[in-house]
Amino acid sequence: MIFKIKSNFFSKNRGIVGPGNISICCLFMFLSFAQKVKADAPILTVSEVSQKVEDAQDSVDDVQMKLEMTMKDSLSGQEQHQNGLIQIKSPDKVYVHYDKPNEQFLYVNGGFMQMYQPNQKTVYVQKNVKGKDNSPFFLGVGRALKKYINTCRVSIIKVSGDEVVLLFIPEDENQGFDRMKVSIRKKDWWPYRMEVETPSMTTEAEFKDFVFNKGLADNLFKFTPPQSAQVVEGGAF
């Protein structure tokens, strides 16, 4: 669940969704549909936590939240900040409006993703495999937890009355990260914070101001590229 990070949000060589795209990956990891559920006994297993998050996300029709993310270069110490508004509709629609540092728009509708960068007059597109288990990662950490539990060493490093924190350490180098922490709110079993470490970058992302079941319209997630924009096929997710 931790991904290789590059400071450049998009690269024409990599397309809109490469493994170095920490912004999308952060989203793909953290956004999940949730409902308020009661916390069980203090002793929890990783599988139980994963199932609670997955059940929670499957119970909600749509969700809106704010994103605040900081990416810090391990060598220079320089930081890049990224803010945005995320809207998700079950089962596979996502709209993200990034307003800092540069305005960008991400649209996901089914297996089709588009990223529009107005300042570059460019639209990056990516076709993805349909299906709940193969949907983009930012559609919900709940859907991805089980996948990464099978490829990482996962442990519960904190359990309190308010949250559960999971630590993921990959079993091989192909995961693209060294370690990752995911913090989950017990009041609704919604992941709200993540920390990702790679040799080159440390990323912290926080999701807040959740609003559930607003009745988001389907046309919010549809996008037609402007005639003046260049359309570029992205690489594999």
Sequence and secondary structure as in RCSB ss.txt:
>XXXX:A:sequence
MIFKIKSNFFSKNRGIVGPGNISICCLFMFLSFAQKVKADAPILTVSEVSQKVEDAQDSVDDVQMKLEMTMKDSL
SGQEQHQNGLIQIKSPDKVYVHYDKPNEQFLYVNGGFMQMYQPNQKTVYVQKNVKGKDNSPFFLGVGRALKKYIN
TCRVSIIKVSGDEVVLLFIPEDENQGFDRMKVSIRKKDWWPYRMEVETPSMTTEAEFKDFVFNKGLADNLFKFTP
PQSAQVVEGGAF
>XXXX:A:secstr
      SSS BTTTBSS TT HHHHHHHHH           S   HHHHHHHHHHHHHT SEEEEEEEEEEEETT
T  EEEEEEEEEEETTTEEEEEEEESS EEEEEETTEEEEEEGGGTEEEEEE   STTTS GGG HHHHHHHHHT
TEEEEEEEE SSEEEEEEEESSGGGS SEEEEEEETTTTEEEEEEEE SSEEEEEEEEEEEE     GGGG    
 TTSEEEE    
